[in-house]
Amino acid sequence: MISYIRGELAEFERDKVIVDVGGVGYGIFMPERSMGMLPRAGSEVKIYTYLNVREDAMQLFGFLSRDEVQMFKLLIGVSGIGPKGGLGILSTLSADDLRFAVLSGDTKAICAAPGIGKKTAEKLIIELKDKLDLEDVLERSQGGEADPANARDLSVSDIQADAVQALVALGYGSTESMKAVKKAGGEYTSVEELLKAALKLMF
């Protein structure tokens, strides 16, 4: 298994990059959004990779973080979504946006990816929903993981989850609500305080 490749970014192609490592050029397929964040050719890069082995080919898929690799693995584990489909989804949605879309059942956001229809999006949500957790996503997006023994961390996560549910009850979209709560931050001691802060971000 090739966990990552570090070398000189030699070339950009339509859907992949070439990274020169000791005189050997590795072709790495990447999401468009990730390619757009790479430095110019000639710079040193470190790309986290997933090696896909088929009977007729070996392909490297690359990402800017281990988190993206994990999301890619979850995607290609869904029946009907191959590596190119997973790449298309992560070209359209960031790993966090995809988590929010799955947890909120937002098929429209997932269908925005090329080649993904409503039935495939629904299947993806069903198969991945149990593998993701709202509190974990909110905690991770705050830049850290909560200590299970820390009651305050757990209460903050509960407050965030309740605020999301309250926004949805007010008529806002689930994905939109999760993003607003995430952006508002975690330094609130009540649902009402966080809800007010999140509502200000909705306009």
Secondary structure as UniProt FT lines:
FT   STRAND          4..12
FT   STRAND          16..21
FT   TURN            22..23
FT   STRAND          24..29
FT   HELIX           32..35
FT   TURN            36..37
FT   TURN            41..42
FT   STRAND          44..53
FT   STRAND          58..63
FT   HELIX           66..76
FT   TURN            79..80
FT   HELIX           83..92
FT   HELIX           95..104
FT   HELIX           107..111
FT   TURN            114..115
FT   HELIX           118..129
FT   TURN            130..131
FT   HELIX           134..141
FT   TURN            142..143
FT   TURN            148..149
FT   HELIX           151..169
FT   TURN            170..171
FT   HELIX           174..184
FT   HELIX           191..200
FT   TURN            201..202
//
